[in-house]
Each structure stands twice: as C-alpha cells, then as structure tokens.
C-alpha cells in the first residue's frame, strides 16, 4: 500500500513538471480578434481623444440612465433655486464637506492643504458631499460652524478670493478700537475694522458714516469674512465704512454683543465721530446696515435708541436722547427667535395685505404649494379668493375653547330633581352648534423655516444650534415678548419712529418670513401714525400715504440665504452689493434734502415772525405818534435814553432804532436761529419732524397774535412783555415765586 501511494505521488509530480515545461499560449496584446477588427475600423474615423470622450460619456449615461429618461425620483432642490445659485451651493457644499473632513488634523499647514484636497474630491463626488454635510449638520457643534464659516480666510481660499475679486480700493482695512461710553456698564473697548479708500487724514473731511454689523450666526465670522461688500461700499461710495467685530457666543452670550453694538453707536454720537477719525465739527450722519445675525443687532440698536429716548429717568437727569440713524438696511435679517411651524392669522394678514400682495405673490404661491403638492387633484383657489383683503387686527377665532366641567356630585343627581328649563337647553344647543369648526379666512400655511427645511445653506438644525449658543445656559428669555431678542415683536409705538428701512432677501430663504412680517409691521405702524397725524390736522387732508417713503422690500427670486458671502462663485451677488450701495446714497440724499428744507423752513418762519412783528410795531408807533401830536403837533419825540418806559421799546422794533437794538438783543436771537438752521442739516429725522411742527406752530401762533391785535397796541406772547412782567411781579409773591420765576419752597 505504501509503495502504491508513493508511485502515485511520483506521477503527480511528473505531471506538474511537464505542465511547467510546456510553453504558455498567450493572447494578442490588442485584444480578441473581433475587438481588433472594431478598433481598426474606428481608428480610421475617431482619434484617441474622441474615443476616450465617448467612453466617458457612455459610462455617465449608463450610470445616470434613470435620471436621463425620467425614471428617477424627483430631486426636491431641482426647481428650488436658479442655476447660478444652485451651482454656488454645489461649490460651498463641497468646501464644507472637505473642511469638515480635515478639521481633526492637528498641524495647521497639513489641515489647510488636506481641506483643499478633500474639497476638490467632493466637487466631483457631489452625492458623497451631500451625505457628509447632512450627517455633520445632524450633530452640529460650535467648532463645525466656525470651521465652515471661517474657511474664506484660510490661506488657499483667501488667495483664490483675492484673485477673483475686482480691485475696488487702494487702501487696506484698518483695525481700530472704539472706547465704551461713560454710561456703559462695560469698560472693555470694542474691536472694529475701518474700510476707507483714502488716507486717515482725509477722514476729517467726511460727515457721513456707514456702521455695519456683520452676520455670522451669532457665533462666528468677523468683518474680514464680509470684505466683498465692505470693500465695494468703501470704494464706490467714497465714505468710511465701520464694521464691528463684536464678541461671539457662546463665550459672550446674549445680550453682550448687542450692548457692544449699541455702545459703539453711542460713542460715535457722543464724540461726534472723533473716535473713528472724523473732525467732530458736526454730528455725523449714520446709516446702519446688517446681514443675517447682524440685521438682528442693527434693528435691536435702533430699538434701544428709541427706548432710551422715551426713558423719563434720563430726561430727568438732563441726558440728551441719542438721535436715530438716518436709515437702516437689512440683508436677509434674522428677526424672530421663536421658530414655529405654522403661520398665525396676524402674520398671514400682513403678508396678504392688498398693498403688498403683488410683492409677496411668490411667497404666497409657495405656501399654497405646500398643500397642493400633497393633493394634486385639488383645484387651485380662484382669483377672487386670492384677492381677499385681510384686515390687520386679529379676528376672534370662531372655535370655542372654554372647557365644560361637570362636578361628580351633580353627575349622579337624577334628571327629575335637576331639570333645566327649555330656554337653557336651547342656549346649550346653540352653543354646541356654534362650537363646530368654521372656515377660517386665512389658509393654513407653514412658516418659511419649515417650508425650506432642506435648504443647502441654512437648516433648522443650524438655527436651533445658533439660538441655543447665543442665548446661553444661564438665562431663559421669553421668546414671545423680548423684542430685543426677536425684533419682530417690537411694539408699534417704537416701530412708528423707525427711520426709512430697506430689506433685501431671497424668496427661498428660510428667514424670508422674518423680512415680510417685520416690513408689514413697519408699514402698519407708519400708516397708523399717518392717519393719526392727519386726523389731528398736522397733515393736509389730500395727502396720501406712500409706503416707499418708509419701507422698501426687495425679494430676489430663486435664491436663498447668504448670497453676499460667496460672490466669487456667485457673481450676481456683486450686483446686489452695489444695489445696497445705491440705497445708502439715496438715504443720505433724502435726509440731506429734508434737513435743508427744514432749515430753510425755520429761516422763513423766523423771517415771517419778524416781518409780522415789524408791521405790528409800526402800527403801534403810528398810534403813539398820533396821540403825541394831539398835544404837541410840531414836535416828534423819540426815546433815546434808558428808563422804565423803555421796557416797551424792544417790542416796538421801530425802523429808526432797529439797528441799535439788533446789536444788543436782536443779534442774539438771530444768531440762535442761524445756529439752529446750520445744525438742522445733520440732526436725525424725528428731531427734524419736531422742529417742523414747532416752526409751524410758531407761524400759526404769530399769525393769530398779529390778527387779534391789529386794533390795539401790539403785545407779543413772551416774558419780555411789560404788562406780563408787571402782572408776574404782582402775582409772584402770592404764588411763591422769586424774581427769576423759580418757585420757592
């Protein structure tokens, strides 16, 4: 047995050796015969490059065949954005995925290089980039947000951005520090960046300033991440642009950053611009701007200014209220921290108002599509239903919400012992019938945050993380009443005092409801103020309300949030930056014209009062001359000495002695009027309105006095009047007043 087995093994080894010794039959290097024939035929018509392109095209078609022929499920974002914006989001998504992939690398130079390598990979692997971004946004941290939003200042992206950005200014931005005002509770200065296309010595020639609050989700980004718009404004407008580098959450939670923004404005006004290099000869004219979270700060600063102006304690202490800025520009602002699912009746009525319905038609159509996409067979609403006018105030809900409680003791009492009357039964039946749901005037609609929950730039997860980080762990604000946190809740009394406001937002922005609702509330408050002033007779009866004098809203179709942040990949954003620059010019021009008209009006009113007093004094002088001529017909007496009788003299203002008195008392009054006129060109709009009203009242009062006293000696309504001073001297002792008119204790 052992010999047989050994023989079989020897035969097997010999067989293997023979197979190794045999020559192998190798195939042709150019492929099988039929492929060689096909290659020969194609080589006569196609080059190697064309063959490679056709091969790659065939691979793409075979991989995306279902999408090409329409058998794939619809892409939710295919028709949401326009092509340019979707292309930009494709690039930003790849960059986010690449930078988040490399964020754990410790060495900075290697991390920056790996971020670019991974980003280039994700540009071609778009599906993997979307999946990466979706997973990271599900578990966001503050590090993820800062890595994503600070990528534009990394070495490689910063170089690419500088190459693609047009040359707008000759001077680089300067880092400055703004001191806190004396009234502030904080002492640390505020960091800022000054963008000005000129030497620092030329700042003294400017009286206009753009104060910008950059966005960044309350947790990230500095002015250096917004240089596309800041450099464009500084270069095109030729005026200084100051952008605040406020401290970010969670290290500095609410309301630290808001107080920083307010303190900077307070310091600029208190120093008359000297803190930023202006001359300080006149109060600077300021326009506030803000995008995203910066729009929240800009609006909050104006609310704090208006709130401090209405503070009686400050006025009692002798503190002058801060002037309101000349204008406000909000770019896709975040104005509501209370993220809700459904639109209320008040909010929908503001959007559906007939005055702004044409502007908001795409937003209303989108809210209607949320329902009709689920039920395609449901007929669309008629035009009459769409054009229904909804009033501003909230209508009482027809559904009864009063609970009906039955006590257990009464529930076991027999019906014969507790039989209600027939009238009560009928009343209960009517109440039950009326408690059935009725058709509401406002169609059920979701908020934009929920409608665009799959946005490629701003998602609900990101909003939730930013709000939690901004509010902080130590306070619990009331999101339904805190209007400094959610400016959309501001009271109407403060909104009526807002300066002219411009809004710029994309129609597909998850925050678009914040814009249209706040703009609607501004319009409503301005309109109510217009009606009140008209009823009081302060305005002409034929004057009509013009919304563009107070609020202007621009909704850009087909784009979402943050389109001014990536101008390098979204060139259309540069046009919107220049549009905001034109708005800044319009604000300064309109306020300048208004200030000039106010000064000319006050000057004309003072001239009118002086002419009326001159004519009335001439009449009184003629009366005196007549009475004097009855006794001495050939002698005309003129008072040249100072005596008790000369107290009437300043009120006469005769032509013979008018020059002498102008040198003493008259010149003082004229200089005050001139000073008021010169300063009225730089004061804020609410003060300008108050000056116009006061000057109008002075004119009407002067006319009434001149008309009522034509037939007697003229007596002006002032403390310089002789009769008034004598009556005051007689009654002062009885009223407990001293010689200066101050009430003694």
Buried (B, 14 or more C-beta within 10 A) or exposed (E): EEEEEEEEEEEEEEEEEEEEEEEEEEEEEEEEEEEEEEEEEEEEEBEEEEBEEEEEEEEEEEEEEEEEEEEEEEEEBEEBBBEBBBEBBBBBBBBBBBBBBBBEBEEEEEBBBBBBEBBEBBBEEEEEBBEBBBEBBEEBEBEBBBBBBBBBBBEEBBEBBEEEBEEBBEBEBBEBEBBBBEEBEEEEBBBBBBBBBBEBEBBBEBBBBBBBBBBBBBBBBBBBBBBBBBBBBBBBBBBBBBBBBBBBBBEBBBBBBBBBBBBBBBBBBBBBBBBBBBBBEBBBBBBBBBBBBBBBBBBBBBBBBBBBBEEEEBEEEEEEBBBBBBBBBBBBBBBBBBBBEEBBBBBBBBBBBEEBBEBBEBBBEBBBEBEBEEEEEEEEEEEEEBEEEBEBEEEEEEEEEEEEEEEEEEEEEEEEEEEEEEEEEEEEEEEEEEBEEEEEBBBEBBBBBBBBBEBBBBBBBBBEBBBBBBBBEEEEBEBEEBBBBBBBBBEEEBBBBBBBBBBBBBBBBBBBBBBBBBBBBBBBBBBBBBEEBBEEEBBEEEEEBEBEEBBBBBBBEBBBBBBBBBBBBBEBBBEBBBBBBEBBBBBBEBBBEBBEBBBEBBBEBBEBBBEBBBEBBBBBBEBBEEEEEEEEEEEEEEEEEEEEEEBBBBBBBBEEBEEEBBEEEBEEEEEEBBEBBEBBBBBBBBBBBEBBEEBEEBBEEBEEBBEEBEEEBBBBEEEEBBEBBEEBEEEBEEEEBEEEEEEEE
